[in-house]
Amino acid sequence: MRHGDFNNPGSRESGLGPVLTLYLQLGLGFSPVQAALSFAPGVIGIVVGNALAMNVAAKTGRTFVTVMTAVLAASLSSIALVIHAAGDRLNVWEMLAPIIFFSFAIGGVLNALFGTAFAQIQPQQAGAASGLVNTTAQVGQASGIALFGTVFFSLLPNHGYQSATVRTFMVSFGVTLLALLLTATLPKRQRAEDNAPAPDRGTSSAPA
């Protein structure tokens, strides 16, 4: 079995890609092509979310991250509700809006968080900071796959694919609510002096 959605950025970064793929392909009998098509519209959400973050996040600071994290939580609950309501009749079109909604939130949150992280460093620290931020993202991705995969497979034997998937998404909803609370610890916004050039301390301003 090929996992058609693993190349979708939103599903990969959230750690929920494997769970949804298993549900679509094994639970509902989707082909790899059908599963991939279910996630393809997510690219639109990713692009729009990134573009919005690039233009708004720097001006609004943590407010933007907080709002987008709330949107992410809402999108996760919407996916769970659609799966619960549609049951075995779930099709690609019913997943269209929730997937775009979810990908939009992921694109906005990640872009804003990366921007917040890099706004706090000096140019000479850029290399080390880039490595640290990317490593942290990879650890978060792996941890998400491990956490949600464990929840899903622990529920699967007694609850079946549909219920296990819905409950796993609700667990991710709870984790996202925790992240929402933690956004209060982020800087309110980038300080104006962070963008100001450092004074040249190699020359004296005293008159000769």
C-alpha positions in Angstrom: 0.0 0.0 0.0 1.3 3.4 -0.9 0.5 6.4 1.3 -0.7 9.0 -1.1 -0.9 12.0 1.2 2.6 11.8 2.8 3.8 14.4 0.3 1.2 16.9 1.5 3.0 19.5 3.6 0.2 20.0 6.0 -0.4 16.4 6.8 3.3 15.7 7.1 4.0 18.5 9.5 1.1 17.8 11.8 1.9 14.1 12.2 -1.7 13.2 11.3 -1.0 12.1 7.7 -0.4 8.4 8.4 -3.6 8.2 10.5 -5.8 9.8 7.8 -4.1 7.8 5.1 -4.8 4.5 6.9 -8.4 5.4 7.4 -9.0 6.4 3.8 -7.2 3.4 2.2 -7.8 0.6 4.7 -11.0 1.9 6.4 -12.8 3.2 3.3 -11.0 1.4 0.5 -9.7 4.4 -1.3 -7.1 3.8 -3.9 -3.7 5.6 -3.6 -4.8 8.0 -6.3 -8.1 8.8 -4.5 -6.3 9.3 -1.2 -3.8 11.6 -2.9 -6.6 13.6 -4.6 -8.2 14.1 -1.2 -5.2 16.0 0.0 -4.2 17.7 -3.2 -6.4 20.8 -2.5 -4.4 21.3 0.7 -1.7 23.0 -1.4 -4.0 25.9 -1.9 -4.4 26.3 1.8 -0.7 26.1 2.4 0.1 28.8 -0.1 -2.6 31.2 1.1 -1.6 30.6 4.8 2.0 31.3 4.0 1.3 34.4 2.0 -1.0 35.7 4.8 1.6 35.1 7.4 4.3 36.8 5.4 2.2 40.0 5.1 0.5 40.0 8.5 2.5 38.1 11.1 5.3 40.6 11.5 2.8 43.4 12.1 0.6 41.6 14.6 3.1 39.4 16.4 1.7 36.7 18.6 -1.9 37.8 17.9 -1.6 36.2 14.5 -0.1 33.0 15.8 -2.9 32.8 18.4 -5.6 33.3 15.8 -4.1 30.8 13.4 -3.7 28.2 16.2 -7.3 28.6 17.0 -8.2 28.2 13.3 -6.0 25.0 13.3 -7.9 23.6 16.3 -11.2 24.4 14.6 -10.0 22.7 11.4 -9.1 19.5 13.3 -12.5 19.3 14.9 -14.1 19.9 11.5 -12.3 17.0 10.0 -13.3 14.8 13.0 -17.0 15.9 12.6 -17.0 15.2 8.8 -15.6 11.7 9.3 -18.0 11.0 12.1 -21.1 12.3 10.2 -20.2 10.8 6.8 -19.1 7.4 8.0 -18.6 4.9 5.2 -20.1 7.3 2.7 -17.2 9.7 3.0 -16.0 11.0 -0.4 -13.3 13.3 -1.7 -15.7 16.3 -2.0 -16.7 16.1 1.6 -13.1 16.4 2.6 -12.4 19.3 0.4 -13.2 22.3 2.7 -11.8 20.7 5.9 -8.5 19.8 4.2 -8.0 23.3 2.7 -9.0 24.9 6.1 -6.5 22.6 7.9 -3.7 23.3 5.4 -4.3 27.1 5.6 -3.9 27.0 9.3 -0.8 24.9 9.2 0.8 27.2 6.6 0.0 30.3 8.6 1.1 28.9 12.0 4.5 27.4 10.8 5.4 30.5 8.8 4.6 32.8 11.7 6.5 30.7 14.2 9.6 30.5 12.1 9.4 34.2 11.6 9.1 34.8 15.3 12.0 32.6 16.0 14.3 34.3 13.5 13.2 37.8 14.5 14.9 37.3 17.9 18.4 36.5 16.6 21.4 38.5 15.3 22.6 38.0 11.7 25.8 36.2 12.9 23.6 33.7 14.7 21.5 32.8 11.6 23.3 29.6 10.8 23.0 28.0 14.2 19.5 29.3 14.6 18.4 27.8 11.3 19.8 24.4 12.3 18.1 24.6 15.7 14.7 25.6 14.3 14.8 22.9 11.6 15.8 20.3 14.1 13.1 21.3 16.4 10.5 21.1 13.6 11.7 17.6 12.7 11.5 16.4 16.3 8.0 17.9 16.5 7.0 16.1 13.4 8.4 12.7 14.5 6.8 13.2 18.0 3.4 13.9 16.4 3.5 10.8 14.2 4.6 8.7 17.3 1.9 10.2 19.6 -1.1 10.1 17.1 0.0 6.7 15.7 0.1 5.2 19.2 -3.3 6.6 20.0 -4.8 5.4 16.7 -3.4 1.9 16.9 -4.4 1.5 20.6 -8.0 2.4 19.7 -8.2 0.5 16.4 -8.8 -3.1 17.7 -11.8 -2.2 19.8 -13.3 0.8 17.9 -12.6 0.3 14.2 -11.1 2.7 11.7 -13.8 5.4 11.8 -14.0 5.8 15.6 -10.2 5.4 16.0 -9.6 8.2 13.5 -12.2 10.5 15.0 -10.8 10.0 18.5 -7.3 10.5 17.3 -8.2 13.8 15.7 -9.9 14.9 19.0 -6.7 14.1 20.8 -4.9 16.3 18.3 -7.5 19.0 19.0 -6.7 18.8 22.7 -2.9 19.1 22.0 -3.6 22.1 19.8 -5.6 23.8 22.5 -2.6 23.4 24.8 -0.5 25.0 22.1 -3.0 27.8 21.9 -2.5 28.5 25.6 1.3 28.5 25.1 1.1 31.2 22.5 0.8 33.6 25.4 4.5 33.1 26.1 5.5 34.4 22.6 6.8 37.9 22.2 3.9 40.3 21.5 5.6 41.6 18.4 9.1 42.2 17.0 10.6 45.3 18.6 11.4 48.2 16.4 14.9 48.3 17.7 15.5 44.8 16.5 15.4 46.1 13.0 17.6 49.1 13.7 21.2 49.0 12.6 23.7 48.5 15.4 25.8 51.6 16.1 29.3 51.5 14.8 31.4 51.2 17.9 34.7 51.2 15.9 34.7 55.0 15.4 34.3 57.8 17.9 31.7 60.5 17.5 33.8 63.0 19.6 35.1 66.0 17.6 38.8 65.9 16.7 
